[in-house]
Amino acid sequence: MEFYHLVLGRISTNVYILCGTDGAVVIDPADEPEKILEIAAKAGKQIKYALLTHAHFDHCSAAAALQKQGVEIIMGAKEAEFLADGGHLAKVGFNFEIFTPDRLLDGGETLELCGMEFKAIPTPGHTVGGMSYVCEDMLFCGDTLFRRGIGRTDLPSGSYKDIIKSVGTLLALPGDMTVYPGHEAFSTLSYERENNPYV
């Protein structure tokens, strides 16, 4: 597997590209789809899937453009309703193009994508339908868990009670994993178990 990390968009969102045996998966295509496609092309791969952690504009502004290139968009079912009219911070006064996800998840699914296995874990709190993904020893958690912090819950559909429960779910995952959040620095589960003040 080849792994690439970009920081894109107006709020410096972490975008992750994982290249498998027969294509690539992008997690949270924040913006600038041409840069995302370029990275995959340089690796000799075609992006076939996009996994979204939630529907906020800063995590999916490139989704519509990628979908037009044949990329399948996958996200939590409870988030999809907010895309219909650009609500729920999907659209915040920017040129956000509405799209319809190709596949909806309830959580608990195991996805086989481009020769890689992704486990979908429902992590509501930052938003009502937030989803995290585990691939091997990597945890992609959007805006649920940060290094020594958690996502904000004062936005539409946010819940402090739910995010604390979701963080507990992630920290209870077996073993150690690298934590790849939606913004800012990477971490590890072992570090967060010992140092996150919200535990």
N, C-alpha and C positions, 0 to 999 in steps of 0.2 A: 504494500500500500504506500502511495505517496500522499503527503499531507502538505497543504498550503494554507497560509493564514494571511488575510487581507484586512485592512481597516478602511471602511468605506462609508460614505454618506455624511449627512449633516451633523450627526451626533456620534461620529467615530464608532461605528458598530463593527464588531468582530465578525468576519465572514470566513467560513471554513470550507475548504474544498478537499475532498477525499477521493483519490483516484484508485479504482479497483481494477480487476482483471479486464473488464469489458466496458469501461466508461467511468464517469465521475459523478459524485454527489456533492451538491453545495448545500451548506446549512446556513440559513438566514441570509438570503441574497439581498443585502441592504439597499444597494444602489449601484450605479455604474455597471450595467450588465456586460458592457464590452470588455471591461477589465477581468470580470469573472470568466468569460468565455476565452479570453486571451491566455489566462493562466492554464486552463485545461488544455487548450490547443498546443501550448508549448510543451506540455507533458505528453502530447500525443493522444489525448483522451477527449471524448465528447461528453459534455454534461448531460446526463439523462434524467436526473431527479433533483428536486429541491425540497429539503425538509425545513419546515418553518416551525419555530418554537412558539410564536404567537403572532397576532395580526397587527401589531403596531407598525406604522409606516417605516420606521427606521430599521425594521428587520425584513421587510418584504417589498420595498419599492422597485426592485428589479424583477420581481416575479412575473409580471405581465409580459415584459420584454423577453424573458427567458422562455416562458410558455410558448410564445410565438415561434421560438426556435426549436420547438419540440420537446422541451423539458417538462416532465411531469411534476406538478406541484402537489405536495403532500403536507397536511397539517391536521391539527386537532379539530374534531367536528364542532365543538362548542365555540371555536373562534371564527368559523367560516361565516356565521350570520352577520358578523360585523363588517365583512367585506362588501356586502351587497350594496350598501349606500356610503361606504367610506367612513362609517362611524367608528367609535371605540378607539380613536387615535390611529385608525388605519390611514386617515387623511387629515392633515392638520395644515390647511392652507397652502399645501405644496402641490406640485403637478403629479399627483398619485394616480396611476392608472388601475382601475378596478379590474380584478380577475376572479375567475371561479376555480377553486381548487379541483384537481383531478381525482384526488383520493383523500378521504377523511378518516381520521383515527379516533377511536375511543380511549386508547391507552391499553397497554399490555400486549400489543401486537409485536411480532418479530418480523422485520422486513428484510428480505434478501434483495439487495440493490447492488448491481455492478460487481457481484462476487463478494460483497461485504454484508455483514449482518448487523442490523440496527434494532435495538429494543426500544420501543416507545413507552415512556413513563409519564402518566398524567401528573403535572405539577401546577395546579391552580394556585392563585394568590396574587401574583403580579397582574395576571388577567385570569378570567374564569376558565379559559380553556387552554392554558399554557401546557406545553409538552416538552419533555426533555428526551434526549436520545443517548443511548450507550452503544458504542462500537468498540469492541475489544476492551482496552483499558482507558478509553476516552469517554468523558461525560460532557455532552453539549447541553447546557442548561438555560440558554437564553438569559432572561433577566430575573431568574429565580434565585440563584446563588452566586455571590461574588466573593472575591478574596476578602475575608474578614467582614462580610456584609451580606445583605439580601436585597432583593429588588423592592422598589417603592410600591406601596399599595394604595396610594391616594388617587389613583387614576380610575377611570370608569371600569367597573367590574372587579376592581382589586379587593383583596381581603387579607388583612394581617393574620387572622386566625388560620386561613388556608395556606398562606405562604410559609408560616412556621411549621405546619404539618408537612408541607411539601419538602422543605429543607430537611426535616427529619427523615423523610423517605429517602432522599438522596444520600444523606450521610450514613444511612443504615445499609446501603449497598455493600456487598461483600468485598473485602480486600481494599486495595488502594487504586485510585484512578486519577488521571490528570483532569482537572476541572477547566473546561473551556467555556467561559461566560459570554454573554452578549456584548459586554463592554469591558474595557480595562484589562488588568493583568490576569494571567492564568494562575491556577492554584492546584492543590491536590486535596482529595478527600481527607487524608490523614492530617494535613495541616488544618483544615477547616474544623475537623472534629475536636482539635485541641485549642484552636485560637478564635473561632468565630463566636463573637459575643451573643449571637442569637440562638446558639445551641442550648 
